[in-house]
Structure formats: C-alpha cells, structure tokens
Amino acid sequence: MPASSIALTTSSAVTGLLRQSLDQGRWASGEPLRQEEIAAELGVSRVPVREALFQLQAEGLLRMVPNKGMYVRTVSAAELRELFRLRQIIESDVLADAVPLHTTASINRVETIQAALDKASAVADWIVGDREFHEALYAPAQRSESMAIVRRLRFQVDRYYYARMKPGTRAQGWHEEHHALLRALRRRDAKAALKVLQAHLAETERSALAALPPA
C-alpha cells in the first residue's frame, strides 16, 4: 500500500476513535486534546493525530485556540437548539423523499438494524445503531449532500444525550419512536413518518438540553 494511502487510513481510524471517545464523554467541554498524549496512547505518529483533530474541528466538535491547541467545543443551549432546528428541517425533508422510494429490501435493512438496537445496552452500541438506523431510513432518497450535513449535525449533538445521560434514560422512548417510524414506513405513509420523526427529534433535543451543564 502506498505511504499516502497508509497515512489516510491511519488518519481516518484515529478520527473515528477520537470521535467515539468524545461521544462517550472522555473529555469534558472546554478540555484540551494533546496531540503527543493521543499519539503515544494509540501508537501512531503525531501526523495522523493532527489530521484527525483538524477533521473533528471541521465537524464542529473541537475548536482551535491560537498558540494553545485544540479544545472540546462548548455548546450553549441556544446553539444546541439551533442544531436541532436544522436537524428537524433537513432530516424531515430527506425522509419525505425517502419514504415512497423504500423497497421491501430496504425496509428489511432498517428492521434488521432496529432489531440489533433493541438488544443494545452499551453506549457505544447505541451510538452506532442509532446512526445506522437513521442512515438506512434516509438512504433511498440518495441525498448525499444533505446527508453530509445531517452527519455533521449529529456529530455535534450526540455526545450530550449519550455520554452524559446514558441510553437507558430514554431507551423506552427511543424504542417506541423507532418502531412507530417503522410502522409508518411499512405503510409508505410519509406524513405519519414525518410526524413521528419530528416528535422523536424534539424529545431527543429535550434530553440533550437537560444534559447541558449549568450556565
């Protein structure tokens, strides 16, 4: 494998590991991420770590402080509400396109993901499963640019309602809302699916806001 490909693969792997650690609350808001410490822990050079930190900054998870380094971004209640408002707008629009395009095979894919999610108990499994569920739910729309925005928005908010609250706090609510989405999807009922999705995101927003530290 060419050196450039190895570097890219390593950088992508480091980005994924650091994003997972942020999701799980390893670093608190405002805490610094030290390149040399991360590189030593992962057994890689500082180059892929630096690239990963810049990627996470681009995703809105970190902020650069000149002459100091990268810090976990602190999000205010107003900013969190704005992020969820954007999620409501974009995800609703993508879902409206996706529902009538779903096939038996694509619905089976969403159901399979949800079946695994129903059995999940670890935070990491919830994060992966929930992201996969929504990706599969929206996939038939083939809206790649919209989905890139959706992923960026999710990256910025997921850590609040996963890491601080733990999935068990709202496990039953997520379960019921996801299954309501599936029922609407099987009927190809876009209107009902949109209503459930909007309520689902509103409840998730409330959970995230409740998890914010006091101002």
C-alpha positions in Angstrom: 0.0 0.0 0.0 1.4 3.5 -0.9 2.6 5.6 2.0 -0.1 8.2 1.3 -2.8 5.6 1.5 -1.5 4.3 4.8 -1.4 7.8 6.2 -5.0 8.4 5.1 -6.2 5.1 6.6 -4.5 5.8 9.9 -5.9 9.4 10.0 -9.4 8.1 9.3 -9.0 5.4 12.0 -7.7 8.0 14.5 -10.6 10.3 13.7 -13.1 7.5 14.3 -11.5 6.6 17.7 -11.4 10.2 18.9 -15.0 10.8 17.8 -16.1 7.8 19.7 -14.2 9.0 22.8 -15.9 12.3 22.5 -19.3 10.6 22.1 -18.6 8.7 25.3 -17.6 11.8 27.3 -13.9 11.1 27.8 -13.2 14.8 27.5 -15.4 17.4 29.0 -16.4 20.6 27.2 -13.5 23.0 27.2 -10.9 20.3 27.9 -7.8 20.3 25.7 -6.8 17.3 23.5 -3.0 16.9 23.5 -1.5 15.6 20.2 1.5 14.0 21.8 -0.5 12.1 24.5 -3.0 10.8 22.0 -0.3 9.7 19.6 1.6 7.8 22.4 -1.6 6.2 23.5 -2.6 5.0 20.0 1.0 4.1 19.0 1.0 6.4 15.9 2.9 9.5 14.9 1.6 12.9 15.6 0.8 13.5 11.9 -2.5 11.4 11.7 -3.5 12.7 15.1 -3.1 16.3 13.9 -5.1 15.5 10.8 -7.8 13.8 12.9 -8.0 16.9 15.2 -8.5 19.2 12.2 -11.2 16.9 10.8 -13.0 17.0 14.2 -12.7 20.7 14.2 -14.3 20.9 10.8 -17.1 18.7 12.1 -17.7 21.3 14.9 -16.6 19.0 17.7 -13.4 20.9 18.6 -12.2 24.5 18.5 -8.8 25.8 17.9 -7.3 28.3 20.4 -4.4 30.1 18.7 -1.0 29.2 20.2 -2.6 26.7 22.6 -4.2 23.9 20.6 -7.5 22.0 20.2 -10.2 22.1 22.8 -13.5 20.3 23.1 -16.1 22.7 21.8 -18.5 24.2 24.4 -22.1 24.4 23.1 -24.7 26.8 24.6 -28.3 26.0 25.0 -29.1 28.4 22.2 -26.6 26.7 19.9 -27.9 23.3 20.7 -31.5 24.4 19.9 -30.3 25.8 16.6 -28.5 22.5 15.7 -31.7 20.5 16.4 -33.8 23.0 14.4 -31.5 22.4 11.5 -31.8 18.6 12.0 -35.6 18.9 12.0 -35.6 20.9 8.7 -33.1 18.7 6.8 -34.0 15.3 8.1 -37.7 15.9 7.6 -37.1 16.9 4.0 -34.9 13.9 3.3 -37.3 11.5 4.9 -40.2 12.8 2.9 -38.2 12.0 -0.3 -37.1 8.6 1.1 -40.4 7.0 2.3 -42.0 6.5 -1.1 -38.8 5.1 -2.6 -38.3 2.4 0.1 -38.4 -1.2 -1.2 -39.1 -4.4 0.8 -35.3 -5.0 0.9 -34.5 -1.5 2.2 -37.3 -1.8 4.9 -35.9 -5.1 5.9 -32.5 -3.4 6.3 -34.0 -0.8 8.6 -35.8 -3.5 10.6 -32.6 -5.6 11.0 -30.7 -2.6 12.4 -33.5 -1.8 14.8 -33.7 -5.4 16.0 -30.0 -5.2 17.0 -30.6 -1.8 18.5 -33.4 -3.2 20.7 -30.9 -5.6 22.3 -28.1 -3.0 22.7 -27.2 -1.9 26.2 -23.8 -0.2 25.9 -23.4 3.5 25.0 -21.1 2.7 22.0 -23.7 0.2 20.6 -26.5 2.8 20.9 -24.4 5.4 19.1 -23.6 3.1 16.2 -27.0 1.5 16.0 -29.0 4.8 16.1 -26.8 6.4 13.4 -27.2 3.3 11.2 -30.9 3.3 11.7 -31.3 6.9 10.5 -28.8 6.4 7.7 -30.8 3.4 6.4 -34.1 5.2 6.9 -33.0 8.1 4.7 -30.8 6.1 2.2 -33.4 5.7 -0.6 -33.6 9.4 -1.1 -30.0 9.4 -2.4 -29.4 12.9 -1.0 -25.6 12.7 -0.4 -25.1 16.5 0.2 -28.0 16.6 2.7 -26.7 13.5 4.5 -23.2 15.1 4.8 -24.9 17.9 6.7 -27.0 15.6 8.8 -23.9 13.6 9.9 -22.1 16.8 10.9 -25.1 18.0 12.9 -25.4 14.6 14.6 -21.7 14.5 15.5 -22.1 17.8 17.3 -25.1 16.8 19.4 -24.8 13.1 20.0 -22.4 13.4 22.9 -24.8 15.3 25.0 -27.6 12.8 25.2 -25.4 9.7 25.0 -22.4 10.3 27.2 -24.0 12.3 30.0 -27.4 10.8 30.2 -26.8 7.2 29.2 -29.1 5.5 26.7 -31.1 3.8 29.4 -32.6 7.2 30.4 -34.7 7.3 27.3 -34.4 3.7 26.0 -38.1 3.0 26.0 -38.9 6.3 24.3 -36.3 5.7 21.6 -37.6 2.1 21.1 -41.2 3.2 20.7 -40.4 6.1 18.4 -38.2 4.0 16.1 -40.9 1.3 15.9 -43.5 3.9 15.1 -41.3 5.1 12.3 -41.0 1.5 11.0 -44.8 1.1 11.1 -45.3 4.3 9.0 -42.5 3.2 6.7 -44.2 -0.2 6.0 -47.4 1.7 5.1 -45.3 4.1 2.9 -47.1 6.8 4.9 -44.7 9.8 4.6 -47.0 12.1 6.6 -47.1 9.8 9.6 -43.4 9.1 9.4 -42.6 12.9 9.4 -44.9 13.4 12.4 -43.1 10.6 14.4 -39.6 11.8 13.3 -40.3 15.4 14.4 -41.6 14.2 17.8 -38.5 11.9 18.1 -36.1 14.8 17.4 -38.0 17.1 19.8 -37.7 14.6 22.6 -34.0 14.0 21.8 -33.5 17.8 21.9 -35.1 17.9 25.4 -32.8 15.2 26.6 -29.7 16.9 25.2 -30.7 20.3 26.7 -31.2 18.6 30.1 -27.7 17.2 29.9 -26.0 20.5 29.4 -24.0 21.7 32.5 -25.5 24.8 34.2 -24.6 28.0 32.5 
